[in-house]
Amino acid sequence: MSPTSARAAGRHANPLPVPALTAPSKPKRIVTVERLLPSGLRVVVVRRTSVPMVEVRLRLPFLSAKPHHLARSTLLSETILTGTERRDRTGLAIALQELGGDLSIGLDADRLLLSGSALSTKLVSLLGVIGEVLESATYPKSEFTGERARLVDRVTLARSQPGVIANEALAQRMAPGHPYGSSLPEAGEIEQSSAPQVRKLHADLVRPDGAVLVIVGDVVPARALDAAERVLSGWTGEQAKHKVAEPPSLEQGPLQIIDRPGSVQTSLRFGGAALRRDDERYPALQLANLAFGGLFSSRWVENIREDKGYTYSPRSALDHATLRSAFLASADVATEVTAPAVLETLYELGKISTLPISSTELELIRQYAIGTMALSISTQAGLASTLVGLLGAGLDVEWLSTHRQRLTAVTIDEIAAVSAEFLSPRALVGIAVGDAEQIAPSLRRILDVDVRAVTTTG
């Protein structure tokens, strides 16, 4: 018996007693105060006095299908804090340090996100720095050139990693020709992008109309709203209209093998359609995902990690974008166990999509979902990030309380129905990045495969 089998046998032979689940406490109602400014900026404030800090999140819609948008938007996110008309990079950093806080930039296909924090008494000053960046970021050539070169190096390195190759291949397969089809710009497009082009992108899209500003902290809401309106009054203008079509429907097909000769492991990725968070069946799908692979004690993790020892960190998740939601599953396995790992994955998908889960399992995943949602909004930073994500998706703060109620009401039959529709092997597409010569023969005994070479553009 192998060490892994021995551990598994011992674990199941003498299981440790598990304390009974307790009823989750009723969450406190989140009170928001908001105002739509004349510029079109929506400002939402929540008073949280747990610590004398304030968290600020500003979400700007940034979805575009224009050529080179991904390269230029990535460069914008990397260089927007390198200087303004008043201060250089160092001056901005010093100003933020004096506030006892920081300011960072996040980017995905849908949005540009400015995340800031400071002592609550410094909210006006923090908004002033943010407004300065929004209104007068200069993208100085001396800074821009160096950041562009560093970004090219990072992207080139990232595109050589098997996990990145797998993620990009799955994204392209799920949304070919769409902005959602890649999260990583091409190195060549980055090199061809200039500071004036990024300034033009800033002028087109870094605008308040349609943006959402969330302020959470030890503040008086009415004063915070007044401060935001006063300090950001000079930031005006509408975004340039960039209409983007919805992603194409998922096309079924064989498991796609991306050949990476000599690789000692295989990066497996599976993806399919999912329900949006405002869909009445979404709570059931959320619980179905948790049962399959969304938490450490889930079925897939128990199977290919704990029992078989094929991988260290398999995981499935529901990913939400503005124009679509998706089910995603990932695992990295040793080359020699690629086919067995795929077989067990298909087994677990087939099982959950054809057989109902138990009532004990339902209560476990239900309380996990309710508990993690409560934890995600227990801090100022967590609440600010959660709220800006919901508001940017067209939801509101009431979704948090109603979603908890809907999770409580989900039945086994509802989970079975969404599992059959969205978690069936036939509903998903797959990618395997690894040594095709080693893994393709055994995989062909299980399912259809399509072998392709790694493409390294840029």
N, C-alpha and C positions, 0 to 999 in steps of 0.2 A: 504493500500500500504506500502511495506517495505521501510526503509530508502534508500536502494540501488535502488529500483524501482523509488522512488521519485527523487533521484538525477539524474538518467538516464533520466526520463521524463522531468525534468527541463532543463537538458543539451541540449536535442534534441529540446525542444520547443523554446528556445531562444539561438541559437548558436551564439557564438562570431564571428565577422568578421575575416577572415583570410587574411593576406596580400597576394597579388599576388606573385607568384614565379618569381624570377629574373634569368636571364641566368647566369650560372656559369662562372667565369672568366677562361681564358685559363691558364693552369698551365705552370710554367717554365720548360724547358727541363732539365732533370737530366743528368749531364755529369759524366761519370765514367771513371776512369783510372785503368787498371788492369794488373796483371802480374802472370804468372804461374811459381812458383818457381821450382828449380830442385828437391825439395823434393816431388812435386806433390800438394803442397798447392796453392790454387787459392786465390790471394789477390786482392780485389776491393776497391778502394778509391774514395770518393766523397768529394769535398771541400764545406763546409758549414760554413760561417764565422759569423753566427748570434750571437753566444756566444763563448768565448774563451775556449771551451771545445772540447773533442774528445770522440766519442763513438766507441767502438770496439765490434764486435760480431764474435765469432768463432764457426762454426757449424761442428760437427763431425758426420758422419753417424754411427748409433749405433743399427741398426736393426739386431736382431738375434733370432732364434727360439731354441737355445740351452737350455737344462734344467737349471733351476735356473738363467737364464740370467736376468730376471726382478728383482729378489731380489739382485743380485750382482751389477747390473748397478745402482739400486737405492742407494745401500750402497756406491758405487763409487761416485755418485753425492753428497752424504751427507758428505763424508769424504775426498774428493780430496784436500780440502783447509785446512786440519788439520796439514800439515807439509810437508817440502821438505828436501832435503839433506842439504840445507843452513839454513833454518828457520823453527821454529815451528809455530803453529797456531797464537800465539800472534805476532810473528815477521812478518808474512805475513800481518796481520791486520794493524800493525804499518806502514809497507812499503806502503800499499795502502792509508792510511790516509795522509801520507806525500806527496802523489801525488795529493791530493785533489779529490780522486775518490773512486771507489769500484770495486768489482769483485764478481759476483754471478754465480750460476750454475743452468741450467734448463735441464730437462730430459723428453722425451716421448719415445714411442716405436721406433721412427725413428731416433732420434738424441740426442746428448749431446750438449748443448749450453752454451758457456762461454760468459757472458755479462760483459763488463767492461767500465768504464768511468774515465776520469781524465782531469786535465787542459791540454790544447793542447800542452803546452810547455813540458809536461811530457809524451808524447806518447812513446818515446823510453824506458823510465823507466817502463811504464805500460806493454809494450810488453815484457820487461825483466822479470817482475813478472809472466806474463802468460807463457812465455817460461820455466821459472823455474818450474812452476807447471806441465806443460806438460811433461817435460823431467825427473823430479826427485821427483814427489810426492811419499812420503814414506808410507803413511797410518800407522802411528805409532800405535802399539797395545794399548797403554794407551788411546789414543784418540778414536781409532776404537771401542773398547769394549763399551765405554760409548755411542757413537753415535748409535751403533747397538741396544743397549737396549732401547734408546729413540725412535728409528725408530720402533721397535717392539710395543712399547706402542702406538705410533701414529697410526700405521696401525690397531692395535686391536681396538682402539677407532673408527677409521674411518669406519671399517667394521661393526660397530654396528649402523651406521647412515642410516636411510631409503633412503636418496638421493644417498648415495654411493652404497648401496645395489642395488638400481634401475639402476644406471649407469653401475655397473659391470655386472648385469644380462642382460642388453641390449647389452653391448659390447660382452659378451659371446654368446648371441643369434645371433648376426650379424656376428661374426667371431669365431665360435667354434674351439678350438684347435690351434688358430693362435695367434701370439704375440699381435695383435690388440684386442684380446678377453679379455684383462684385462689391466688396468693401475695401479693396486695396487698389490704389491707382497704379498705372504702369509707370515704371521708372522713366521711360522715354518721354511720356507726356509731362511728367514733372519737370524734366530737364528743359522742355520746350516752353514751359510756362514762365511768364515774366511778372515782375512786380506791378507794372501798369495793368496787366490783365487781372491780377488779384484785386487791385484797387477798384477796377470796374465791377468785379463780382461783389465786392463789399458795397459799392454804391447801389447795385441792383437789388441785393437781398438783405443786407443788414439794415432793415427798416422796421419801424414799430408796428405798422398796420398788420394785424394778424398775430403779433407776438404776444407771449404770456410771461409776466413777471410775478414770481411767487416770493413772498417775504414771510419767514417763520422765525419767531424768536421773542425775546423779552422786550416787546415794543407795544406802544399804544396804537392799535390799528388805524384810527382816524389820522393820527399824526404821521404814521408811516405812509399812508396813501397821499397825504398832502406833500410829504417830502418827495415821494416818487414823481408826483405830477410837477412839482416845482423844479427839481434837479434835472429831470429828463425832458423838460419842455423844449429844449433846443434840438432834440432828436426827432425828426419828422420824416415824412415821405412814405409812399406806398412801395411795396415790393414789385419788381418786374414780374409779369405774369408768365410762369413756366408751367404750362399744363402738361401733366404726365399721365399716360394711359395706365390702366390697371395691369398688373403682371399677367402674362398669358396663363391659360390653364395648364396644370401639370400634365406632361405627357409621360405615360408609362413606358417602360423599356427594361432592358437587361441591366444587371449590376455592371456599372462602368468601372473597369480596372485601369487606373493610371499607373503605367509602368515606371517603376523607380528601381532599376537594377541594383542589386547588392543590398537593398534595404533589409535590416534585421527585424523590422516590424511593419505592420500594416495599419494604416489609419482608416478606420471605417466610419462612414457617415451615412445617415438615412434621413430623408425628409419628405414631408407631405403637407397637404393643406390642413388648416385648423380653423377654429371658430374665433371670431372677434370677441372682445371682452364684453360688448354690449348685447351679444346673442344670449337668449334665454337658456340655451343649452351649454353655454360656456362653463359654468361651474362643474357640470358633470364631466366635461372633457378635461378640465384642470385636475380633477380627482383621478380620472383615468390615467393621465400622464404620471401623476405621483405614484400610482400603484405599479405602473410599468417600470419606470426608470428615473423618476424625478426626485427620489430621496435615497439615503444610504441603505435603508432596509427594503427597498423596492425589489420587485421580482427579478428584473434584468440584472441588477447589481448583485443580488444574492446568487444568481445563477452563474454568471461568467466571471465575477470577481471572487466571491466568498467560496462557492462550491468548486468551481473549475480552476480558478487561479489564472484565467486567460488574460486578464487586464487589471489595471490598478484603479482606474477612475472612469467607468462608463457612466453616461448621464443622458437623460432626455429632458427636453424643455419645450415650452410653448413660447414662440417668439412673435412679438406684436409690432408691426410697422403700420404706417398710416393707411396704406392701400391693401394690406393683406396680413393675415396671421398664418403661422406655420408651426408644424411639429418637427422638431429636430432631435436626432439621437447621435451620439458620438462615442467611440471607443478606440483605443490604440492597443493592438494585440501583437504578440510575437508572430513572426512569419509562419512558423510551423503549425500554429493553432488558428490560422485565419479561417479556414473552412469550418472547423468545429465551432468557432465563435459566431460565425454567420449563421450556422445551423441552429445554435441555441437562441440567437436573436430572433430568427424566424419562428422558432418554437414558442418563445414567450409572446411575440406579437400575435401569433395565431391563437394562442391560449386565451389571452385577454380579450381578443376580438370575437371569440366564440363561446366562452364560458363566463358566467357571472362571478364577480369577486365575492368574498365572504362578508358577512356583516361585521365581523371583528376587524377585517382589513379596511372596510369602509370607515369605521369609526376612527381607526388609527390615522388614515390619510386625511380625513375630514378635520380632525383636531390639529394635525400638522399644518394644514392649509390655513386654518383660522389663526393658529398660533404664530406662524411666520408672517402673516399679514399684520398682526398686531405688533410684532417686533419691528417690522419694516417702518412703522410710523411712530415708534416709541421715542425717537430722538428728533431734535430739530432738523438735523441734516436729512434723516430718513424721510420725515414727513414732507419736507420741501421737495425732495427728489421725487417722491411718490406723487405728490400733487401736481407738479409740473408735467409729469408724464401722463397723468390722467387727463388734465386739462388740454394738453396738446393733442390728445387722441379724441377730443370731443366729449369726454366724460366729465363728471363733476365730483365734488367731495362726497355727495350722498351715495355715490357708487360704493364707497368703502363699507358703509353700514348695510346697504341692501345686498351687497355681494356676500357679506358674512351670513345674512339671513338665507340667501339662496344656497350657499354651501351647506347650511344646516338642513335644508329641505331636500337635498339630492338623494335619490333612491338608487338601489342596486340596478334596477331595470334601466334607469336613465344612463348610468355609466356603461352598461352593456350596449345600449343603442349607439352611443357616440364612439365607443371602442370599435364596434363593428364597422362603422363608417370611416373613421379616421386612423385607427391603429392597425388595421388589417395589412398584412404584407403586400397585398395587391394595391393598396392605396399609397404606397411609398415608392420612392426611387432611392437607389443606393450608389455610393462611391467607395472604392477601395484603392488606396494609394500604397503600393508596395511592389515587391519583386514579382512581376507577372509570370516569369518562368517557374517560380516556386509555388505561387498561389493559384494560378489559373486552372491547372489540371484538376485539383481537388474541388475548387469552387464550381467547375462545370458539372460535377456530379450532383450538385445541389440545385443549381438554377442557371439560367442563361447569363452569359457574361459578354462584355464588349471590351476588348483590350485596346488601350490608347497610350500614346507616348506622352510624357510630360512636356508641356509647352511652356517655355520661359521667355516671354516677350518683354521688351523694354530693357 
